């Protein structure tokens, strides 16, 4: 405050003088505004998408109204010509190479007919169109097993323990005496004629079975299950009279037990 006052000319000379220092460079420009992250906008768009999805799901059956109808002429499974226009699309998850272990439909095997005594068992198997089959010299301990015989007839002479007819069609059996049982299983169109005696004849899973009893075998018991078209022929006045075996039954509770009786009249 006490010094001399510099004149304008002296200040101009000082600024233009080369002996004085150059003024400092200007400061760098301030940084621009930070980038705006549109997080709120993304959240709003995601919420709008989910709301639209839930709205579609809540339509229920009406959701299919927007689908385009495909007519029958545009379906490849109903128009082979459409399939021929392009190669078939194969699923990448399935292998189309045939498996070496895949089963193939093998042709039906033709078995040789059998009629032989194996130990105490007579085997009569795979007989076709044979009406002269005969078993002689039977013994009481022997049994006969008849399997898959079609359009054939067998006669068993003498006395035998039991006879089984299994998986036969249009088969006829004539025998003298059986001390045990005669069974018919899984067969069709079977005819049996008893010449002597038999205590029991069993019929299971069979369609069509005619049994001709003799005078000596009228006390025979017929046991049947899951079978149909069964008839017992009884000799009367030199001929046979046919009696059907009931196929339907009715059951009622009498207060202490179940009572079952045929549902049809057997005449």
C-alpha positions as CSV (number, residue, x, y, z in Angstrom):
1,X,0.0,0.0,0.0
2,X,2.9,2.3,0.6
3,X,4.9,1.6,-2.6
4,X,4.6,3.4,-5.9
5,X,1.7,2.8,-8.1
6,X,2.6,1.1,-11.4
7,X,1.4,2.9,-14.5
8,X,-0.5,1.1,-17.4
9,X,2.6,1.4,-19.6
10,X,4.9,-0.2,-17.1
11,X,2.4,-3.2,-16.7
12,X,2.3,-3.6,-20.5
13,X,6.1,-3.7,-20.7
14,X,6.3,-6.3,-18.0
15,X,3.8,-8.6,-19.8
16,X,5.5,-8.2,-23.2
17,X,9.0,-8.6,-21.8
18,X,10.8,-11.8,-22.6
19,X,12.3,-12.1,-19.2
20,X,9.1,-12.9,-17.5
21,X,7.6,-16.4,-17.2
22,X,5.0,-17.7,-19.6
23,X,1.5,-18.1,-18.0
24,X,0.6,-21.7,-17.0
25,X,-1.4,-23.9,-19.4
26,X,-5.1,-23.9,-19.0
27,X,-6.6,-26.7,-16.8
28,X,-8.0,-29.7,-18.6
29,X,-11.7,-29.6,-19.4
30,X,-13.9,-31.2,-16.7
31,X,-15.0,-34.8,-17.4
32,X,-18.3,-35.3,-19.1
33,X,-21.3,-36.6,-17.3
34,X,-21.2,-40.3,-16.3
35,X,-23.1,-42.7,-18.7
36,X,-26.6,-43.3,-17.8
37,X,-27.4,-47.0,-17.1
38,X,-31.0,-47.7,-18.0
39,X,-31.5,-50.3,-15.3
40,X,-34.9,-49.0,-14.4
41,X,-36.0,-49.2,-18.0
42,X,-34.8,-52.9,-18.3
43,X,-36.7,-53.8,-15.1
44,X,-39.8,-52.3,-16.4
45,X,-39.5,-54.1,-19.8
46,X,-38.9,-57.5,-18.1
47,X,-41.9,-57.0,-15.8
48,X,-44.1,-56.1,-18.8
49,X,-42.9,-59.3,-20.7
50,X,-43.7,-61.5,-17.7
51,X,-47.1,-59.9,-17.3
52,X,-47.9,-60.5,-20.9
53,X,-46.8,-64.2,-20.6
54,X,-49.0,-64.7,-17.5
55,X,-51.9,-63.1,-19.3
56,X,-51.6,-65.6,-22.1
57,X,-51.4,-68.5,-19.8
58,X,-54.4,-67.4,-17.9
59,X,-56.5,-67.6,-21.1
60,X,-57.1,-71.3,-20.6
61,X,-58.6,-73.0,-23.6
62,X,-58.8,-69.6,-25.4
63,X,-55.0,-69.6,-25.8
64,X,-55.4,-71.8,-28.9
65,X,-57.6,-69.3,-30.7
66,X,-54.6,-67.5,-32.1
67,X,-53.2,-70.7,-33.7
68,X,-53.5,-71.1,-37.5
69,X,-55.7,-74.0,-38.6
70,X,-53.9,-76.5,-40.8
71,X,-56.1,-78.2,-43.3
72,X,-55.7,-81.9,-44.2
73,X,-54.1,-81.2,-47.5
74,X,-51.2,-79.4,-45.7
75,X,-50.5,-82.3,-43.3
76,X,-47.5,-84.5,-44.3
77,X,-48.8,-87.6,-42.6
78,X,-52.0,-87.5,-44.8
79,X,-50.2,-86.4,-48.1
80,X,-47.3,-88.5,-49.2
81,X,-46.5,-86.0,-51.9
82,X,-45.5,-83.4,-49.3
83,X,-43.1,-85.8,-47.7
84,X,-41.5,-86.4,-51.1
85,X,-40.7,-82.7,-51.5
86,X,-38.0,-82.6,-48.9
87,X,-35.8,-85.0,-46.9
88,X,-37.3,-86.2,-43.6
89,X,-36.2,-84.5,-40.5
90,X,-34.7,-86.9,-38.1
91,X,-34.5,-86.4,-34.4
92,X,-31.0,-86.0,-33.2
93,X,-31.7,-87.9,-30.0
94,X,-32.7,-91.1,-31.8
95,X,-30.5,-93.5,-33.7
96,X,-32.0,-94.8,-37.0
97,X,-29.4,-97.5,-37.4
98,X,-31.1,-100.9,-37.0
99,X,-30.0,-102.6,-33.9
100,X,-28.3,-106.0,-34.5
101,X,-30.1,-107.4,-31.6
102,X,-33.6,-106.3,-32.7
103,X,-35.9,-109.3,-32.9
104,X,-37.2,-110.3,-36.4
105,X,-40.3,-112.0,-37.3
106,X,-39.1,-115.5,-37.8
107,X,-41.1,-117.8,-40.0
108,X,-43.4,-120.3,-38.3
109,X,-41.6,-123.5,-37.5
110,X,-43.1,-126.7,-38.7
111,X,-42.7,-129.4,-36.1
112,X,-42.5,-133.1,-36.9
113,X,-45.5,-135.1,-35.7
114,X,-44.9,-137.2,-32.6
115,X,-46.7,-140.4,-31.3
116,X,-44.4,-142.2,-28.9
117,X,-44.1,-143.6,-25.4
118,X,-41.6,-141.6,-23.3
119,X,-41.1,-143.4,-20.0
120,X,-44.7,-143.6,-18.7
121,X,-46.0,-140.8,-20.8
122,X,-47.6,-141.1,-24.2
123,X,-46.7,-138.0,-26.3
124,X,-49.1,-137.2,-29.2
125,X,-48.0,-133.9,-30.6
126,X,-48.4,-131.8,-33.8
127,X,-50.6,-134.3,-35.6
128,X,-52.4,-132.8,-38.7
129,X,-55.3,-134.4,-40.6
130,X,-54.7,-137.8,-39.0
131,X,-57.9,-139.8,-38.3
132,X,-56.3,-143.2,-37.7
133,X,-54.1,-142.5,-34.6
134,X,-54.2,-145.5,-32.1
135,X,-52.5,-146.2,-28.8
136,X,-52.5,-149.9,-27.8
137,X,-50.9,-151.9,-24.9
138,X,-51.6,-149.2,-22.3
139,X,-50.9,-149.7,-18.6
140,X,-52.5,-148.3,-15.5
141,X,-49.6,-146.0,-14.6
142,X,-49.3,-144.4,-18.0
143,X,-50.6,-141.0,-18.9
144,X,-51.3,-139.5,-22.3
145,X,-50.5,-135.9,-23.3
146,X,-52.0,-134.6,-26.5
147,X,-50.5,-131.2,-27.7
148,X,-51.4,-129.0,-30.7
149,X,-53.1,-131.6,-32.8
150,X,-55.5,-130.3,-35.4
151,X,-58.2,-132.1,-37.4
152,X,-57.2,-135.5,-36.1
153,X,-58.7,-138.4,-34.1
154,X,-57.0,-140.6,-31.5
155,X,-58.2,-143.9,-30.0
156,X,-56.7,-145.1,-26.7
157,X,-57.4,-148.7,-25.9
158,X,-57.2,-150.3,-22.5
159,X,-57.0,-148.6,-19.1
160,X,-54.8,-145.6,-18.5
161,X,-54.2,-143.2,-15.6
162,X,-55.1,-139.8,-17.1
163,X,-55.4,-137.9,-20.4
164,X,-54.7,-134.2,-21.2
165,X,-55.7,-132.4,-24.3
166,X,-53.8,-129.1,-24.6
167,X,-54.0,-126.5,-27.4
168,X,-55.9,-128.7,-29.9
169,X,-58.4,-127.7,-32.5
170,X,-61.1,-129.9,-34.1
171,X,-59.8,-133.0,-32.3
172,X,-61.6,-136.2,-31.5
173,X,-60.7,-138.6,-28.7
174,X,-62.1,-142.1,-28.0
175,X,-60.9,-144.0,-25.0
176,X,-61.9,-147.1,-23.0
177,X,-61.2,-146.4,-19.3
178,X,-59.5,-143.7,-17.3
179,X,-58.9,-144.1,-13.6
180,X,-58.0,-140.5,-12.9
181,X,-59.1,-137.5,-14.9
182,X,-59.5,-136.3,-18.5
183,X,-58.5,-132.6,-18.9
184,X,-59.2,-130.3,-21.8
185,X,-57.2,-127.0,-21.7
186,X,-57.0,-124.1,-24.2
187,X,-58.6,-126.0,-27.0
188,X,-61.4,-125.5,-29.5
189,X,-64.0,-127.8,-31.1
190,X,-63.2,-131.0,-29.1
191,X,-65.2,-134.2,-29.1
192,X,-64.7,-136.9,-26.5
193,X,-66.4,-140.4,-26.4
194,X,-66.1,-142.5,-23.3
195,X,-66.5,-146.3,-24.1
196,X,-66.0,-147.5,-20.5
197,X,-65.6,-145.4,-17.2
198,X,-64.1,-142.1,-16.2
199,X,-64.6,-140.4,-12.8
200,X,-63.9,-136.8,-13.8
201,X,-63.7,-134.6,-16.9
202,X,-62.3,-131.1,-16.6
203,X,-62.8,-128.4,-19.2
204,X,-60.8,-125.1,-18.9
205,X,-60.5,-122.2,-21.4
206,X,-62.1,-124.1,-24.2
207,X,-64.6,-123.1,-26.8
208,X,-66.8,-126.0,-28.0
209,X,-66.6,-129.4,-26.3
210,X,-69.0,-132.3,-26.8
211,X,-68.7,-135.3,-24.4
212,X,-70.4,-138.6,-25.2
213,X,-70.8,-140.6,-22.1
214,X,-71.4,-144.4,-21.9
215,X,-73.9,-146.2,-19.7
216,X,-71.0,-147.0,-17.2
217,X,-69.8,-143.4,-17.0
218,X,-73.1,-141.7,-16.2
219,X,-71.8,-140.8,-12.7
220,X,-68.9,-138.8,-14.2
221,X,-68.4,-135.3,-12.8
222,X,-68.0,-132.5,-15.3
223,X,-65.9,-129.6,-14.0
224,X,-65.7,-126.5,-16.2
225,X,-64.2,-123.0,-16.0
226,X,-63.9,-120.1,-18.5
227,X,-65.4,-122.3,-21.2
228,X,-68.3,-122.1,-23.6
229,X,-70.4,-124.3,-25.9
230,X,-70.1,-127.3,-23.7
231,X,-72.6,-130.2,-24.2
232,X,-73.0,-133.6,-22.6
233,X,-74.6,-136.3,-24.6
234,X,-76.3,-139.1,-22.6
235,X,-77.3,-142.4,-24.2
236,X,-81.0,-143.0,-24.3
237,X,-82.9,-145.6,-26.2
238,X,-80.0,-146.5,-28.4
239,X,-79.3,-142.9,-29.2
240,X,-77.8,-139.8,-27.5
241,X,-79.6,-136.9,-26.0
242,X,-77.8,-133.6,-25.7
243,X,-77.7,-131.5,-22.6
244,X,-75.9,-128.1,-22.5
245,X,-73.6,-127.3,-19.6
246,X,-74.5,-123.9,-18.0
247,X,-72.2,-121.0,-18.8
248,X,-73.8,-118.4,-16.6
249,X,-74.6,-118.5,-12.9
250,X,-76.3,-116.4,-10.3
251,X,-75.2,-116.1,-6.7
252,X,-77.2,-114.9,-3.7
253,X,-76.7,-114.6,0.1
254,X,-79.2,-116.8,2.0
255,X,-78.3,-115.3,5.4
256,X,-75.5,-117.7,6.3
257,X,-73.7,-118.6,3.0
258,X,-73.6,-117.9,-0.7
259,X,-75.9,-120.0,-2.9
260,X,-74.9,-120.3,-6.6
261,X,-77.2,-121.9,-9.3
262,X,-77.4,-121.8,-13.1
263,X,-78.8,-118.6,-14.5
264,X,-80.4,-120.5,-17.5
265,X,-82.8,-123.3,-17.7
266,X,-81.2,-126.6,-18.7
267,X,-83.7,-128.7,-20.5
